[in-house]
């Protein structure tokens, strides 16, 4: 029963990335307004959006090879929306939910302020490469700035090259100072 630490590509933006200036982030993170992308509308998810969010969460979990758990997914998302333990933005094209991003608040003692973990970013397959993921990422960064966050970070699978390409293009930098370890609970 040995514990194997996992190293996952971790990307950071904002105060965590000492090499990026706020001007760099402005240029790279906020280039694509959501309303310019095939009529995409991005809005903060509310409890009334639960049934639209659930298929996206199921798709996200399936992408990461997790077994379907409709009851668990419903309970988790419902709790996040009800208790506002996370911030979720939902992308729609022609009233169809096509993607979401979910942020969880945390704090940085090093930078003495709030930060956000970008935990989930998912777009349905037929809406990929249309700018939806980019717009969701932009909205997440915009929200974090509005909230006064000192930084944001995310992780992605080592083989998720498309996501890594997007993050780099949007000004996110691969973490090169710290390793990430996971504990089995």
Residue pairs with C-beta under 8 A, 6 or more apart in sequence:
3 183
3 184
5 179
5 181
5 182
6 180
6 181
6 182
7 179
7 180
8 155
8 156
8 157
8 158
8 180
9 155
9 156
9 157
9 158
9 164
9 174
9 175
10 153
10 154
10 155
10 174
10 175
10 178
10 180
11 153
11 154
11 155
11 156
11 164
11 167
11 172
11 173
11 174
11 175
12 151
12 152
12 153
12 172
12 173
12 175
13 20
13 25
13 29
13 141
13 151
13 152
13 153
13 171
13 172
13 173
14 20
14 25
14 115
14 144
14 149
14 150
14 151
14 152
15 108
15 111
15 113
15 115
15 150
15 151
16 108
16 111
16 115
16 150
16 151
16 152
16 153
17 151
17 172
17 173
19 173
20 171
20 173
24 171
25 141
25 171
27 171
28 169
28 170
28 171
29 137
29 138
29 141
29 142
29 170
29 171
30 138
30 141
30 142
31 134
31 138
32 131
32 134
32 135
32 138
33 135
33 138
34 40
34 41
34 42
34 91
34 135
34 138
34 139
35 41
36 131
37 130
37 131
37 132
37 134
37 135
38 93
38 130
38 131
39 93
39 94
40 91
40 92
40 93
40 98
40 130
40 131
40 132
40 135
41 91
41 92
41 93
42 89
42 90
42 91
42 92
42 135
42 136
42 139
43 89
43 90
43 92
44 87
44 88
44 89
44 90
45 53
45 81
45 88
45 89
45 90
45 100
46 81
47 78
47 81
47 82
49 81
49 90
49 97
50 74
50 77
50 78
50 81
52 90
52 92
52 97
53 77
53 81
53 88
53 90
53 97
53 100
54 70
54 73
54 74
54 77
55 97
56 90
56 97
56 99
56 100
56 122
56 124
57 73
57 76
57 77
57 100
57 120
57 122
58 68
58 70
58 73
59 122
59 124
60 100
60 120
60 122
61 68
61 69
61 73
62 68
63 122
64 157
79 85
80 86
80 88
80 102
81 88
85 104
86 102
86 103
86 104
86 105
86 119
87 102
87 103
87 104
87 105
87 116
87 143
88 100
88 101
88 102
88 103
89 100
89 101
89 136
89 139
89 140
89 143
90 97
90 99
90 100
91 97
91 98
91 99
91 100
91 123
91 127
91 132
91 135
91 136
92 98
93 127
93 130
93 132
98 123
98 124
98 126
98 127
98 132
99 121
99 122
99 123
99 124
99 127
99 132
99 133
99 136
100 120
100 121
100 122
100 136
101 118
101 120
101 121
101 122
101 136
101 137
101 139
101 140
102 118
102 119
102 120
102 121
103 116
103 117
103 118
103 119
103 140
103 143
103 144
103 152
104 116
104 117
104 119
105 114
105 115
105 116
105 117
105 147
106 114
106 115
106 116
106 117
107 113
107 114
107 115
108 114
108 115
108 150
108 151
111 150
111 151
112 150
113 148
113 149
113 150
114 147
114 148
114 149
114 150
115 144
115 149
115 150
115 151
115 152
115 153
116 140
116 143
116 144
116 147
116 149
116 151
116 152
117 152
117 153
117 154
118 137
118 140
118 152
118 153
118 154
119 154
121 133
121 136
121 137
121 140
121 154
121 163
123 130
123 132
123 133
123 136
128 162
133 163
133 166
134 166
134 170
137 166
137 167
137 170
138 170
140 152
141 152
141 170
144 152
153 175
154 167
154 172
155 180
156 163
156 164
156 167
157 163
168 174
